Amino acid sequence: MLGLLLLLHELATSAVEYGKLSSGGGLVTLRRSCEDAADNPGFRLTWLEAGGPSVTEPGRKGFVSRLISMGLLGSGHVDLRCAPGGLEAVFEAPLSRMQSE
């Protein structure tokens, strides 16, 4: 749970400082779901930014970029896109690992 909270904190801080929440009109949508695969159920967290100023991909990878790229619980299952409309990030981890945290 601590890893999830740290990830959300860093995403929100980045959105406020540099992303879609850095000026009026920005919006963040957060979705979560559980994939019901019989052999390995999974947890999915989706972060979508919209509105606000244009977003560009950072020129260097700092602590926050490395933390985000590690994903949930360090699982590394991250689909991260710095799209023209805003940051799009999908994090996935086995549900069993999320429940044991």
N, CA, C and O atoms as CSV, one atom per row, in Angstrom:
chain,resi,resn,atom,element,x,y,z
A,1,MET,N,N,0.815,-1.195,0.000
A,1,MET,CA,C,0.000,0.000,0.000
A,1,MET,C,C,0.863,1.264,0.000
A,1,MET,O,O,0.514,2.261,-0.633
A,2,LEU,N,N,1.974,1.217,0.705
A,2,LEU,CA,C,2.855,2.378,0.757
A,2,LEU,C,C,3.398,2.717,-0.631
A,2,LEU,O,O,3.493,3.890,-0.992
A,3,GLY,N,N,3.755,1.688,-1.409
A,3,GLY,CA,C,4.250,1.931,-2.767
A,3,GLY,C,C,3.208,2.599,-3.644
A,3,GLY,O,O,3.534,3.497,-4.420
A,4,LEU,N,N,1.954,2.168,-3.529
A,4,LEU,CA,C,0.856,2.765,-4.296
A,4,LEU,C,C,0.667,4.228,-3.901
A,4,LEU,O,O,0.499,5.091,-4.763
A,5,LEU,N,N,0.693,4.504,-2.607
A,5,LEU,CA,C,0.523,5.886,-2.140
A,5,LEU,C,C,1.671,6.782,-2.595
A,5,LEU,O,O,1.451,7.932,-2.973
A,6,LEU,N,N,2.886,6.259,-2.561
A,6,LEU,CA,C,4.038,7.036,-3.020
A,6,LEU,C,C,3.935,7.323,-4.514
A,6,LEU,O,O,4.223,8.434,-4.959
A,7,LEU,N,N,3.531,6.333,-5.276
A,7,LEU,CA,C,3.355,6.512,-6.719
A,7,LEU,C,C,2.307,7.589,-7.010
A,7,LEU,O,O,2.545,8.477,-7.828
A,8,LEU,N,N,1.149,7.516,-6.347
A,8,LEU,CA,C,0.092,8.514,-6.554
A,8,LEU,C,C,0.546,9.909,-6.124
A,8,LEU,O,O,0.232,10.898,-6.785
A,9,HIS,N,N,1.277,9.985,-5.028
A,9,HIS,CA,C,1.788,11.271,-4.557
A,9,HIS,C,C,2.720,11.899,-5.596
A,9,HIS,O,O,2.624,13.093,-5.880
A,10,GLU,N,N,3.613,11.096,-6.156
A,10,GLU,CA,C,4.560,11.621,-7.136
A,10,GLU,C,C,3.870,12.021,-8.443
A,10,GLU,O,O,4.225,13.034,-9.046
A,11,LEU,N,N,2.891,11.235,-8.878
A,11,LEU,CA,C,2.130,11.603,-10.078
A,11,LEU,C,C,1.386,12.915,-9.863
A,11,LEU,O,O,1.395,13.787,-10.732
A,12,ALA,N,N,0.742,13.056,-8.704
A,12,ALA,CA,C,-0.018,14.277,-8.409
A,12,ALA,C,C,0.908,15.487,-8.292
A,12,ALA,O,O,0.598,16.559,-8.813
A,13,THR,N,N,2.033,15.321,-7.617
A,13,THR,CA,C,2.992,16.419,-7.469
A,13,THR,C,C,3.509,16.865,-8.836
A,13,THR,O,O,3.606,18.061,-9.111
A,14,SER,N,N,3.833,15.912,-9.673
A,14,SER,CA,C,4.311,16.225,-11.016
A,14,SER,C,C,3.233,16.929,-11.844
A,14,SER,O,O,3.534,17.870,-12.577
A,15,ALA,N,N,1.988,16.482,-11.730
A,15,ALA,CA,C,0.881,17.116,-12.467
A,15,ALA,C,C,0.670,18.561,-12.013
A,15,ALA,O,O,0.352,19.426,-12.829
A,16,VAL,N,N,0.846,18.826,-10.712
A,16,VAL,CA,C,0.663,20.184,-10.182
A,16,VAL,C,C,1.824,21.085,-10.593
A,16,VAL,O,O,1.616,22.254,-10.919
A,17,GLU,N,N,3.040,20.550,-10.581
A,17,GLU,CA,C,4.207,21.369,-10.898
A,17,GLU,C,C,4.413,21.578,-12.397
A,17,GLU,O,O,4.744,22.681,-12.831
A,18,TYR,N,N,4.214,20.504,-13.201
A,18,TYR,CA,C,4.576,20.580,-14.618
A,18,TYR,C,C,3.458,20.172,-15.570
A,18,TYR,O,O,3.499,20.524,-16.749
A,19,GLY,N,N,2.484,19.453,-15.094
A,19,GLY,CA,C,1.491,18.846,-15.971
A,19,GLY,C,C,0.188,19.612,-16.061
A,19,GLY,O,O,0.149,20.837,-15.942
A,20,LYS,N,N,-0.855,18.873,-16.271
A,20,LYS,CA,C,-2.170,19.444,-16.553
A,20,LYS,C,C,-2.795,20.176,-15.373
A,20,LYS,O,O,-3.731,20.951,-15.569
A,21,LEU,N,N,-2.309,19.957,-14.156
A,21,LEU,CA,C,-2.857,20.673,-12.997
A,21,LEU,C,C,-2.047,21.913,-12.642
A,21,LEU,O,O,-2.288,22.539,-11.610
A,22,SER,N,N,-1.081,22.274,-13.499
A,22,SER,CA,C,-0.238,23.435,-13.205
A,22,SER,C,C,-0.917,24.759,-13.539
A,22,SER,O,O,-0.385,25.818,-13.207
A,23,SER,N,N,-2.075,24.725,-14.185
A,23,SER,CA,C,-2.853,25.938,-14.435
A,23,SER,C,C,-4.328,25.538,-14.481
A,23,SER,O,O,-4.663,24.354,-14.450
A,24,GLY,N,N,-5.187,26.525,-14.555
A,24,GLY,CA,C,-6.624,26.246,-14.588
A,24,GLY,C,C,-7.026,25.404,-15.786
A,24,GLY,O,O,-6.383,25.453,-16.834
A,25,GLY,N,N,-8.071,24.646,-15.630
A,25,GLY,CA,C,-8.618,23.874,-16.737
A,25,GLY,C,C,-8.101,22.457,-16.851
A,25,GLY,O,O,-8.592,21.687,-17.677
A,26,GLY,N,N,-7.112,22.091,-16.034
A,26,GLY,CA,C,-6.568,20.740,-16.097
A,26,GLY,C,C,-7.409,19.760,-15.286
A,26,GLY,O,O,-8.114,20.139,-14.351
A,27,LEU,N,N,-7.314,18.509,-15.667
A,27,LEU,CA,C,-8.111,17.466,-15.030
A,27,LEU,C,C,-7.316,16.170,-15.009
A,27,LEU,O,O,-6.621,15.847,-15.972
A,28,VAL,N,N,-7.417,15.430,-13.913
A,28,VAL,CA,C,-6.826,14.102,-13.818
A,28,VAL,C,C,-7.946,13.110,-13.548
A,28,VAL,O,O,-8.770,13.313,-12.657
A,29,THR,N,N,-7.965,12.045,-14.323
A,29,THR,CA,C,-8.923,10.962,-14.107
A,29,THR,C,C,-8.129,9.747,-13.643
A,29,THR,O,O,-7.142,9.355,-14.266
A,30,LEU,N,N,-8.573,9.166,-12.548
A,30,LEU,CA,C,-7.925,7.992,-11.978
A,30,LEU,C,C,-8.932,6.855,-11.983
A,30,LEU,O,O,-10.033,6.988,-11.448
A,31,ARG,N,N,-8.550,5.727,-12.594
A,31,ARG,CA,C,-9.433,4.561,-12.651
A,31,ARG,C,C,-8.692,3.364,-12.104
A,31,ARG,O,O,-7.480,3.240,-12.278
A,32,ARG,N,N,-9.414,2.490,-11.449
A,32,ARG,CA,C,-8.825,1.242,-10.997
A,32,ARG,C,C,-9.758,0.111,-11.362
A,32,ARG,O,O,-10.977,0.279,-11.408
A,33,SER,N,N,-9.173,-1.041,-11.621
A,33,SER,CA,C,-9.984,-2.211,-11.942
A,33,SER,C,C,-9.216,-3.466,-11.560
A,33,SER,O,O,-7.994,-3.454,-11.412
A,34,CYS,N,N,-9.958,-4.532,-11.408
A,34,CYS,CA,C,-9.374,-5.843,-11.148
A,34,CYS,C,C,-9.720,-6.730,-12.335
A,34,CYS,O,O,-10.890,-6.903,-12.677
A,35,GLU,N,N,-8.704,-7.282,-12.947
A,35,GLU,CA,C,-8.891,-8.190,-14.069
A,35,GLU,C,C,-9.136,-9.580,-13.497
A,35,GLU,O,O,-8.350,-10.062,-12.682
A,36,ASP,N,N,-10.197,-10.213,-13.908
A,36,ASP,CA,C,-10.591,-11.485,-13.327
A,36,ASP,C,C,-10.094,-12.661,-14.164
A,36,ASP,O,O,-10.890,-13.434,-14.697
A,37,ALA,N,N,-8.784,-12.788,-14.273
A,37,ALA,CA,C,-8.202,-13.947,-14.961
A,37,ALA,C,C,-8.083,-15.075,-13.944
A,37,ALA,O,O,-7.508,-14.876,-12.873
A,38,ALA,N,N,-8.600,-16.223,-14.249
A,38,ALA,CA,C,-8.650,-17.336,-13.297
A,38,ALA,C,C,-7.264,-17.736,-12.807
A,38,ALA,O,O,-7.092,-18.023,-11.622
A,39,ASP,N,N,-6.274,-17.761,-13.694
A,39,ASP,CA,C,-4.950,-18.222,-13.295
A,39,ASP,C,C,-4.109,-17.154,-12.596
A,39,ASP,O,O,-3.246,-17.494,-11.787
A,40,ASN,N,N,-4.340,-15.866,-12.890
A,40,ASN,CA,C,-3.541,-14.805,-12.289
A,40,ASN,C,C,-4.298,-13.478,-12.318
A,40,ASN,O,O,-4.033,-12.638,-13.178
A,41,PRO,N,N,-5.242,-13.279,-11.385
A,41,PRO,CA,C,-5.987,-12.020,-11.381
A,41,PRO,C,C,-5.046,-10.823,-11.193
A,41,PRO,O,O,-4.040,-10.910,-10.489
A,42,GLY,N,N,-5.395,-9.716,-11.832
A,42,GLY,CA,C,-4.522,-8.554,-11.775
A,42,GLY,C,C,-5.242,-7.282,-11.371
A,42,GLY,O,O,-6.463,-7.168,-11.485
A,43,PHE,N,N,-4.454,-6.330,-10.895
A,43,PHE,CA,C,-4.930,-5.006,-10.515
A,43,PHE,C,C,-4.406,-4.023,-11.546
A,43,PHE,O,O,-3.236,-4.081,-11.922
A,44,ARG,N,N,-5.264,-3.120,-12.006
A,44,ARG,CA,C,-4.868,-2.106,-12.997
A,44,ARG,C,C,-5.258,-0.727,-12.468
A,44,ARG,O,O,-6.371,-0.516,-11.986
A,45,LEU,N,N,-4.307,0.205,-12.572
A,45,LEU,CA,C,-4.528,1.598,-12.198
A,45,LEU,C,C,-4.212,2.451,-13.414
A,45,LEU,O,O,-3.131,2.341,-13.991
A,46,THR,N,N,-5.159,3.305,-13.806
A,46,THR,CA,C,-4.983,4.166,-14.977
A,46,THR,C,C,-5.036,5.622,-14.543
A,46,THR,O,O,-5.962,6.034,-13.845
A,47,TRP,N,N,-4.043,6.398,-14.957
A,47,TRP,CA,C,-3.928,7.837,-14.676
A,47,TRP,C,C,-3.990,8.558,-16.012
A,47,TRP,O,O,-3.161,8.310,-16.888
A,48,LEU,N,N,-4.970,9.454,-16.180
A,48,LEU,CA,C,-5.125,10.202,-17.432
A,48,LEU,C,C,-5.214,11.687,-17.122
A,48,LEU,O,O,-6.036,12.109,-16.309
A,49,GLU,N,N,-4.370,12.478,-17.770
A,49,GLU,CA,C,-4.414,13.926,-17.621
A,49,GLU,C,C,-5.026,14.542,-18.875
A,49,GLU,O,O,-4.799,14.056,-19.983
A,50,ALA,N,N,-5.799,15.607,-18.702
A,50,ALA,CA,C,-6.433,16.297,-19.829
A,50,ALA,C,C,-6.561,17.782,-19.496
A,50,ALA,O,O,-6.475,18.181,-18.334
A,51,GLY,N,N,-6.770,18.594,-20.538
A,51,GLY,CA,C,-6.917,20.035,-20.352
A,51,GLY,C,C,-5.598,20.667,-19.934
A,51,GLY,O,O,-4.556,20.012,-19.965
A,52,GLY,N,N,-5.637,21.922,-19.547
A,52,GLY,CA,C,-4.436,22.591,-19.068
A,52,GLY,C,C,-3.384,22.774,-20.154
A,52,GLY,O,O,-3.672,22.627,-21.342
A,53,PRO,N,N,-2.152,23.099,-19.734
A,53,PRO,CA,C,-1.082,23.392,-20.696
A,53,PRO,C,C,-0.564,22.132,-21.384
A,53,PRO,O,O,-0.801,21.013,-20.930
A,54,SER,N,N,0.145,22.340,-22.486
A,54,SER,CA,C,0.765,21.225,-23.207
A,54,SER,C,C,1.809,20.550,-22.328
A,54,SER,O,O,2.461,21.194,-21.506
A,55,VAL,N,N,1.953,19.256,-22.515
A,55,VAL,CA,C,2.917,18.478,-21.745
A,55,VAL,C,C,4.001,17.984,-22.691
A,55,VAL,O,O,3.707,17.523,-23.794
A,56,THR,N,N,5.253,18.080,-22.261
A,56,THR,CA,C,6.351,17.534,-23.037
A,56,THR,C,C,7.083,16.496,-22.195
A,56,THR,O,O,7.097,16.565,-20.966
A,57,GLU,N,N,7.679,15.549,-22.873
A,57,GLU,CA,C,8.420,14.508,-22.171
A,57,GLU,C,C,9.661,15.124,-21.537
A,57,GLU,O,O,10.337,15.941,-22.163
A,58,PRO,N,N,9.967,14.735,-20.286
A,58,PRO,CA,C,11.146,15.321,-19.631
A,58,PRO,C,C,12.427,14.958,-20.370
A,58,PRO,O,O,12.537,13.881,-20.957
A,59,GLY,N,N,13.389,15.868,-20.333
A,59,GLY,CA,C,14.651,15.648,-21.018
A,59,GLY,C,C,15.555,14.660,-20.304
A,59,GLY,O,O,16.413,14.044,-20.936
A,60,ARG,N,N,15.380,14.498,-19.003
A,60,ARG,CA,C,16.212,13.556,-18.252
A,60,ARG,C,C,15.332,12.747,-17.315
A,60,ARG,O,O,14.206,13.137,-17.007
A,61,LYS,N,N,15.855,11.623,-16.869
A,61,LYS,CA,C,15.112,10.774,-15.951
A,61,LYS,C,C,15.614,11.019,-14.535
A,61,LYS,O,O,16.735,10.645,-14.190
A,62,GLY,N,N,14.778,11.649,-13.724
A,62,GLY,CA,C,15.099,11.880,-12.333
A,62,GLY,C,C,14.455,10.811,-11.458
A,62,GLY,O,O,13.992,9.783,-11.952
A,63,PHE,N,N,14.433,11.068,-10.158
A,63,PHE,CA,C,13.873,10.113,-9.203
A,63,PHE,C,C,12.427,9.779,-9.527
A,63,PHE,O,O,12.039,8.610,-9.541
A,64,VAL,N,N,11.630,10.812,-9.789
A,64,VAL,CA,C,10.198,10.594,-10.043
A,64,VAL,C,C,9.991,9.745,-11.294
A,64,VAL,O,O,9.177,8.822,-11.286
A,65,SER,N,N,10.720,10.048,-12.366
A,65,SER,CA,C,10.590,9.260,-13.603
A,65,SER,C,C,10.959,7.807,-13.365
A,65,SER,O,O,10.290,6.904,-13.868
A,66,ARG,N,N,12.020,7.576,-12.602
A,66,ARG,CA,C,12.436,6.192,-12.314
A,66,ARG,C,C,11.410,5.496,-11.437
A,66,ARG,O,O,11.104,4.324,-11.654
A,67,LEU,N,N,10.873,6.203,-10.446
A,67,LEU,CA,C,9.857,5.620,-9.561
A,67,LEU,C,C,8.621,5.232,-10.359
A,67,LEU,O,O,8.093,4.135,-10.178
A,68,ILE,N,N,8.154,6.104,-11.233
A,68,ILE,CA,C,6.977,5.832,-12.040
A,68,ILE,C,C,7.235,4.650,-12.979
A,68,ILE,O,O,6.361,3.802,-13.165
A,69,SER,N,N,8.425,4.592,-13.567
A,69,SER,CA,C,8.709,3.504,-14.503
A,69,SER,C,C,8.825,2.151,-13.811
A,69,SER,O,O,8.717,1.119,-14.473
A,70,MET,N,N,9.044,2.129,-12.493
A,70,MET,CA,C,9.068,0.868,-11.746
A,70,MET,C,C,7.669,0.290,-11.593
A,70,MET,O,O,7.505,-0.923,-11.467
A,71,GLY,N,N,6.662,1.156,-11.604
A,71,GLY,CA,C,5.282,0.690,-11.517
A,71,GLY,C,C,4.844,0.352,-10.108
A,71,GLY,O,O,5.503,0.716,-9.135
A,72,LEU,N,N,3.731,-0.345,-10.009
A,72,LEU,CA,C,3.181,-0.761,-8.733
A,72,LEU,C,C,4.041,-1.860,-8.136
A,72,LEU,O,O,4.327,-2.856,-8.801
A,73,LEU,N,N,4.450,-1.692,-6.911
A,73,LEU,CA,C,5.222,-2.707,-6.194
A,73,LEU,C,C,6.511,-3.084,-6.903
A,73,LEU,O,O,7.034,-4.179,-6.695
A,74,GLY,N,N,7.030,-2.192,-7.738
A,74,GLY,CA,C,8.245,-2.504,-8.475
A,74,GLY,C,C,8.046,-3.568,-9.540
A,74,GLY,O,O,9.005,-4.186,-10.004
A,75,SER,N,N,6.774,-3.780,-9.928
A,75,SER,CA,C,6.469,-4.843,-10.886
A,75,SER,C,C,6.968,-4.525,-12.284
A,75,SER,O,O,7.199,-5.435,-13.080
A,76,GLY,N,N,7.141,-3.224,-12.599
A,76,GLY,CA,C,7.641,-2.830,-13.901
A,76,GLY,C,C,6.646,-2.918,-15.035
A,76,GLY,O,O,7.014,-2.667,-16.182
A,77,HIS,N,N,5.398,-3.265,-14.761
A,77,HIS,CA,C,4.378,-3.331,-15.816
A,77,HIS,C,C,3.719,-1.960,-15.939
A,77,HIS,O,O,2.694,-1.680,-15.318
A,78,VAL,N,N,4.336,-1.122,-16.754
A,78,VAL,CA,C,3.880,0.256,-16.909
A,78,VAL,C,C,3.772,0.588,-18.389
A,78,VAL,O,O,4.687,0.316,-19.166
A,79,ASP,N,N,2.648,1.177,-18.769
A,79,ASP,CA,C,2.485,1.724,-20.114
A,79,ASP,C,C,2.380,3.226,-19.920
A,79,ASP,O,O,1.343,3.724,-19.482
A,80,LEU,N,N,3.433,3.945,-20.240
A,80,LEU,CA,C,3.525,5.376,-19.972
A,80,LEU,C,C,3.689,6.119,-21.286
A,80,LEU,O,O,4.609,5.844,-22.056
A,81,ARG,N,N,2.780,7.074,-21.538
A,81,ARG,CA,C,2.849,7.879,-22.761
A,81,ARG,C,C,2.686,9.353,-22.404
A,81,ARG,O,O,1.774,9.743,-21.675
A,82,CYS,N,N,3.574,10.131,-22.928
A,82,CYS,CA,C,3.468,11.579,-22.786
A,82,CYS,C,C,2.796,12.079,-24.060
A,82,CYS,O,O,3.456,12.607,-24.955
A,83,ALA,N,N,1.477,11.907,-24.133
A,83,ALA,CA,C,0.700,12.248,-25.324
A,83,ALA,C,C,0.461,13.754,-25.382
A,83,ALA,O,O,0.541,14.429,-24.356
A,84,PRO,N,N,0.167,14.290,-26.570
A,84,PRO,CA,C,-0.115,15.730,-26.689
A,84,PRO,C,C,-1.250,16.185,-25.762
A,84,PRO,O,O,-1.224,17.304,-25.251
A,85,GLY,N,N,-2.224,15.333,-25.553
A,85,GLY,CA,C,-3.348,15.683,-24.686
A,85,GLY,C,C,-3.042,15.615,-23.207
A,85,GLY,O,O,-3.788,16.161,-22.394
A,86,GLY,N,N,-1.950,14.951,-22.843
A,86,GLY,CA,C,-1.575,14.826,-21.446
A,86,GLY,C,C,-0.954,13.474,-21.142
A,86,GLY,O,O,-0.930,12.579,-21.987
A,87,LEU,N,N,-0.460,13.343,-19.938
A,87,LEU,CA,C,0.172,12.104,-19.512
A,87,LEU,C,C,-0.865,10.987,-19.415
A,87,LEU,O,O,-1.942,11.169,-18.848
A,88,GLU,N,N,-0.521,9.838,-19.973
A,88,GLU,CA,C,-1.361,8.646,-19.872
A,88,GLU,C,C,-0.490,7.548,-19.279
A,88,GLU,O,O,0.554,7.216,-19.840
A,89,ALA,N,N,-0.905,6.983,-18.158
A,89,ALA,CA,C,-0.125,5.936,-17.507
A,89,ALA,C,C,-1.049,4.815,-17.057
A,89,ALA,O,O,-2.088,5.057,-16.443
A,90,VAL,N,N,-0.657,3.586,-17.373
A,90,VAL,CA,C,-1.398,2.405,-16.943
A,90,VAL,C,C,-0.417,1.514,-16.186
A,90,VAL,O,O,0.617,1.115,-16.721
A,91,PHE,N,N,-0.753,1.212,-14.947
A,91,PHE,CA,C,0.085,0.387,-14.083
A,91,PHE,C,C,-0.651,-0.915,-13.806
A,91,PHE,O,O,-1.852,-0.910,-13.535
A,92,GLU,N,N,0.073,-2.032,-13.875
A,92,GLU,CA,C,-0.540,-3.327,-13.601
A,92,GLU,C,C,0.340,-4.120,-12.652
A,92,GLU,O,O,1.567,-4.029,-12.697
A,93,ALA,N,N,-0.303,-4.902,-11.791
A,93,ALA,CA,C,0.401,-5.781,-10.862
A,93,ALA,C,C,-0.513,-6.952,-10.521
A,93,ALA,O,O,-1.736,-6.835,-10.598
A,94,PRO,N,N,0.081,-8.078,-10.145
A,94,PRO,CA,C,-0.752,-9.209,-9.716
A,94,PRO,C,C,-1.579,-8.814,-8.491
A,94,PRO,O,O,-1.065,-8.205,-7.553
A,95,LEU,N,N,-2.846,-9.164,-8.512
A,95,LEU,CA,C,-3.749,-8.815,-7.412
A,95,LEU,C,C,-3.257,-9.405,-6.093
A,95,LEU,O,O,-3.388,-8.769,-5.048
A,96,SER,N,N,-2.704,-10.590,-6.129
A,96,SER,CA,C,-2.215,-11.227,-4.892
A,96,SER,C,C,-1.131,-10.388,-4.228
A,96,SER,O,O,-1.078,-10.319,-3.000
A,97,ARG,N,N,-0.267,-9.748,-5.012
A,97,ARG,CA,C,0.772,-8.888,-4.434
A,97,ARG,C,C,0.192,-7.604,-3.890
A,97,ARG,O,O,0.682,-7.091,-2.885
A,98,MET,N,N,-0.838,-7.069,-4.522
A,98,MET,CA,C,-1.485,-5.853,-4.022
A,98,MET,C,C,-2.177,-6.129,-2.686
A,98,MET,O,O,-2.153,-5.288,-1.788
A,99,GLN,N,N,-2.787,-7.294,-2.557
A,99,GLN,CA,C,-3.510,-7.636,-1.336
A,99,GLN,C,C,-2.566,-7.918,-0.174
A,99,GLN,O,O,-2.943,-7.723,0.982
A,100,SER,N,N,-1.353,-8.371,-0.456
A,100,SER,CA,C,-0.420,-8.701,0.617
A,100,SER,C,C,0.353,-7.473,1.106
A,100,SER,O,O,1.020,-7.536,2.139
A,101,GLU,N,N,0.270,-6.373,0.382
A,101,GLU,CA,C,0.996,-5.152,0.761
A,101,GLU,C,C,0.372,-4.496,1.947
A,101,GLU,O,O,0.852,-3.458,2.402
